[in-house]
Amino acid sequence: MDFNFSQMEAADRYRLLTNFVGPRPIALVSTRSVEGQNNAAPMSFFNVFSHDPAIVVLGIQTRPDGEEKDTLRNIRKTGEFAVNMVDMALAGGMLVCGLGVEPDIDEIALAGFDSIPGTQIAAHWVAQAPCAMECRVERLIDYNRRVIVLGEVVHMHVRRDCLDAEGHYVDPAVYQPIARLHADNYITSDRQFEMPSPGLASVQGRLAKKEA
């Protein structure tokens, strides 16, 4: 089947894109309003963009009526946010944070999480998160009803048991993030495997034997 995106409704484009582009990592984005109100919401239009500088990217769409979500409003006003990575232990609370509540509701507390003030930013991060990244806005790109947020990671909190003995690499037996597939379908990384590169020489050698 072929789909001409220029002639499709936005909802149909969303369905196809999110069904086939996955799994997508989940950012539980926590922000703090200028009045000091905590906010948290999950975002699956998210990924790491660069390491030098350290940049993560979020895609945040407005509500159907065009009003900006609390997360984006806080990001615009304060210029900062935290990205909390989500594993199975946080999965249920992540869904709670995605519920539509009034701006004066603290979703972090509503989900049963504990919040910790940032080290370099005012926004709080989720204490139970296996990893949390404090970010400052590098730039905002307004694009129709969506805003692309580029945030520079200025500080990272990592739960000690998620790293190996040397503290260099993730321990895959402990850190098993979940990711979004489509609709209410998610996936977890509890089945991991190593797949080393075959090396160019090996591939070229196989081709040479096949052609001989």
N, C-alpha and C positions, 0 to 999 in steps of 0.2 A: 504494500500500500504506500501511496505517496501523499504527503500533506503539504499544501501550500500555506505556509504560516501567514503570508500577507493577506490571505482570504479567510482566516480562521478567527473565531472568537477567542478572547484572552483566556477564558476558562479552559478551552480546549488545548491551547498552547501550553498552559500550565500543567494540565493533566499529562500530556505527552512528555514534556521536559522532566517533570518530577518522577514519572514512571521509569524513564530510561537513564537519567543521570543520577546515579546512586551507587552505593550508599553515600549520603551527604552527611558530613560531621555536624553535630549539633552544638551550637554555642548557647549556653544559658547566659544571656547578657544581663548583667546587673548594673543599674545606674542609680544615681541619687539626685533628686531635684534640688534646685537652689534653696528650697525651704527645708531641706534635710529629710525628705521622704524617700525611703528605699523603694526600688522597683526592680522586677526581674521578669524576663520573657525569653522563651526559647526561639532560636533562629536557625533554620537549616539551610538558608542561603548564606553560607559562611565557609571560609577557608583561610589558610595561611597563604600570603601573597609573596612575601619576601623575607629573607633573614638578615639582609644588610642594606638598608635598615630593616628591623624586625617589624613587618607590617601584616596585619590581618585585615580581611575585608568582610563586610556585612552588606547584605541587600535587604533593605527594610521598605516595605510597601505601606502606603497609607491605608486607612480604613476605607470601606466601600463608599462612605460619604465624603471622602477626601480629607478627613481630619487626620492629623498625625498621631501616631501611637505615642504613649507615654515614654517609651524607650527612646524614640527619635527626638522627642521634644526635650528630654533631659540631656541627650547627647549634644544637641544644638546649643543649649544654654550653658552647659558646664564644660563641654569639650573633652569629656572623659567617660570611660565605661570600663567594665571588667567582663572578661569572657571566662565563664566557668565551664569546663569540659564535663560531660555527662557520662556516667557509667550506670550499670544496672541498679546500684544502690540509690542513685539520684533520679532514676527514670520516673517513678511515680510522682515525685515532687516537681520534676520538670513539667509534667503534664498539668499540674495544678497551677504552675506559674504561667501557663499558656491560656488560662481561663480569662474571660473578659470581666475585669473588676474595675471599680472606680479608682481614680488616681491616688486617693488617700489610703489605699490598701497596700500594705507591705506584703508583696507576694513571697518574699523570702521566708517571712514568718508564717504566712498562710500555708506554705508547703511543708512547714515543720523543720526548716533549715535554720542554722545559726549564721549570723552575718558578722564579718570582721571588717573594720575600717581598713581601707587601702593604705599601703606603705607610702606610695608616692601620689596617690589620687584620693579624692574625698569619697568616691563611690566605694561601697562595701562589696566584698566578695563572699561566696558561700563557703563556710568553714568545712563542710563535708565533701567539697569537690576534690577529685584526685589532682586536678591542676587548675589554677586560676591565673589569668593574665591581666594585669593592670594596663590599660591602654589610654593614650591621649590621641585625640583626633588629629590626623595628619591633613586630611581634607575630606570634604563632603561633595559628592557629585549628584546634583538634582537631575533626575531623568524621568520625565513624565510623573507618574504616581509613585515612583520608586526612588529611594535615595541610596546611593552607594557610599558606604562609610569606610574610609581607610583609617585604621588606627595603628599607631606605633606602640608596640609592646615595650613598656618601660620597666616592668617588674613582673616576675613570675613566682607563684607559690606552688610547690609540688609536694604532695604527701610523700613522706620518706619511703614508705613501703612500696611505692610505685616504681622506684629506681633500683638498679642493681647495687651490689655491695660498694662499688666505686662511686656511685652516684652519677654515672655518665649516661647510661642508657635505660630505657624503660624495661621493667620486668613484665613480660607479656602474660605471665601467670597471674599478675595482680592488676595491672592497668588494662582493662578491657572496655574501651569506650563503646557506646552504642551510636548508631547512625540511622538517619531517616531514609526510608525507601519511598513508598507512596501511600497516600491515604493514612490509615492507622497502622501501617506496617513499618517495623523497625528491624534492625539487625545488630547483633553484638559480635565483637571480635574475639570470642572465646575459642574459636577454631582458627588458629594461626599456623602458618607454615613458612619455612624458608625456601626461597627460590633464587639461588645464586645465578648470576649471569653466565652464559656458556662461553663467553669470550669470542672476540671477532675471529681469531685464528682458528678456533675449533669449527666455527660455522663455515668459514671459507674452505677449511679442509674437507668438510663433509660435502660441500658443493663440488669441489674439485674431483672427489672420488665418484660422485654421481654422474658428472659429465664425462669422465674418462671412459 
